[in-house]
Amino acid sequence: MKALTLEEVLNLCGMVAYCQESPMHLKRCSTEKLREIFNKYATQEVNGDLYMTSDDFVRGFLGQSYNEESVKLLAGIADTSKDGLISFAEFQAFEGLLCTPDALYKTAFQLFDRNGNGSVTYSEFVDVFKKTDLHAKIPFKLDGPFIQLYFGKDRQRTINYAEFSQFLHDFHEECALEAFRMKDTSGSGFISALDFQDIMVNVKKHLLTADVKDNLVAVTEGHKVSFPYFMAFNSLLNNMELIKRIYLNATSGNRTEPITKDELLQSAQTMSQITPLEIDILFQLTGAIHQTGRIVYGDLSSIAPEHYTKHITTRLTEIKAVESPADRSIFIQMLESTYRFTLGSVAGAVGATAVYPIDLVKTRMQNQRTGSFIGEVAYRNSWDCCKKVIRHEGFLGLYRGLVPQLMGVAPEKAIKLTVNDFVRDKMTDKQGQIPRWAEVLAGACAGGSQVIFTNPLEIVKIRLQVAGEIAGGAKVRAWNVVRELGLFGLYKGARACLLRDVPFSAIYFPMYAHTKAAFADEEGYNHPLTLLAAGAIAGIPAASLVTPADVIKTRLQVVARTGQTTYNGVIDAARKIMAEEGPRAFWKGTVARVFRSSPQFGVTLVTYELLQRMLYVDFGGSRPAGSDVAQTKQELSKLNPDHVGGYQAALPMLNGIETKFGLSLPRFSSTLKASSAKQAS
């Protein structure tokens, strides 16, 4: 048996030799890694070369429990030579095909191209279609006028890949029309609500989310369904991505703004594909599901058909703590808060370390006082301060006080993130919407709760940071500062800390949530860079506007040196700073504070949300919007670890052939599975 070369297989597949990164962000796997995986599953040896059998590929490598006929059909997608064996060249070529933007259509085409000559004949199409569940449920006239339009009156015409992609789309619509005609035995143009449900479940199940499927009869109110209504219903589900665009156009990109039917109709006038009847059905569906007269973007997401594949990620772990939100007990909610607290601690430590040198410069600039001996010779600006610290104290001087900072910043950021998430969860309605005032309240609660950790941390950190300003001075250690201050002394300046942290968080978290939503794609998904940008942008106004409170807090917590003014509380400090230094003193270190807080929170939030993606635990509650990765029905995290490169999309592609085109192939029954497993053991 002659094995095809890689170049020959690529030509047969109609592919280019190199696959660019697709919208799913899939990159080709290395030849060495693919070879290692191929050898692991290949069991047939011919003339010294290893080959995969159909069973090796479908049941072994893909792990799918199709019956014998289905296994041969699916293996034929990769077996372009159609000799019953899959060579390494064919295995690698199919991995490349899965990286292409139109991989779903190409995979479906190769399923029907039984002899591998680059075209599909009538007999090839019929041979595969008769094996599908769709044909068993809704018999289709395979010699009718629709088939003749594509394959000719004598059905001898062959169709190429481009034509076949259009054929698949049109054929499925024709199946629905054929089903309607079968149910409408009287030719009245109407079918019963139960017949409508039967057609949708059997022919159009790939368009049905759980919410839509459960309300198919309710949306008709038990009345008969007319043909125009049937067509509009299917057209609506097919065009939900367009409906989402119409909604975003009506709300200027706001995903949380409720809109009425008239407002959506007005926006839909620019889209000729959407009819008033489709808009009526949309509001009937949302009304049956949520009983509201307006819709938000989340309603559209609950109706829109699931994509055969979306963003692909690799989870390090995935745990399902509850089967459904109804199972959420107090204990589960406590576990959820502990989970978020732990991730918040790690994220806070990462964020603090990344920007600590900027924080040190900010503190020294704020403590610099006009008129004192120290103030006249210290630092001209933030850059001058940074240079002098490195010159006199070494590079590690920029990290003076980092250890107590990390000891405190972990619980500080963790409690802030956990409380904000907790309050937002409690204030969020069943549609996933939260009012603006509740977002501000959640942020304020988060800011207030962190002071119990922030104040002791800040006072120790600040005294360590300014200690290096006196040349030859005694070395200051964190534990000595703690012993000197005592428990109550650690909370000196707590009022100023509250005055800073409560408004900061009340500004920051709502702005972060809305900025993140604005940067999200049409599915509400945020790339890590958009999370980082949202966190950094939200930090600019939050950090700058509370700088006066930060200056007052710094002055209260730093030990005044000889000749420097002392302060007795927030009001006294504010009055003396104004009298002695003027209003500009309240904005000292603003630039350094923004450059520290903005990137710090950006790094912290992106770390926090990425950790939730990778270490996924489903507690049945809500998750930060845009932080989770939309999955397909075939959870990608459960894929075989050997599904690398393009093969990460192999199962979603097979799922897509079933869901997008409705071409389900029969699998083993559960009894047959058990019997096979017993025999194997």
MOTA-V79413 format. One record per helix or strand. SS is the DSSP state (2 for helix, 1 for strand). FROM is the first residue (numbers start at 1). LEN is the number of residues. Records with the same first field share a line. If there is no record, write none. Layout:
SS=FROM-LEN + FROM-LEN
This chain:
2=6-8 + 31-11 + 54-8 + 68-11 + 88-10 + 103-10 + 122-8 + 133-5 + 145-7 + 161-23 + 193-10 + 205-3 + 210-5 + 218-3 + 227-12 + 240-11 + 261-8 + 276-15 + 297-7 + 325-3 + 330-38 + 373-5 + 382-12 + 395-5 + 402-26 + 436-32 + 478-12 + 494-26 + 528-18 + 547-11 + 570-12 + 583-5 + 590-25 + 636-3 + 645-17 + 670-11
1=44-3 + 49-4 + 66-1 + 86-1 + 120-1 + 132-1 + 159-1 + 190-2 + 225-2 + 259-1 + 295-1 + 317-4 + 615-4 + 665-1 + 667-1
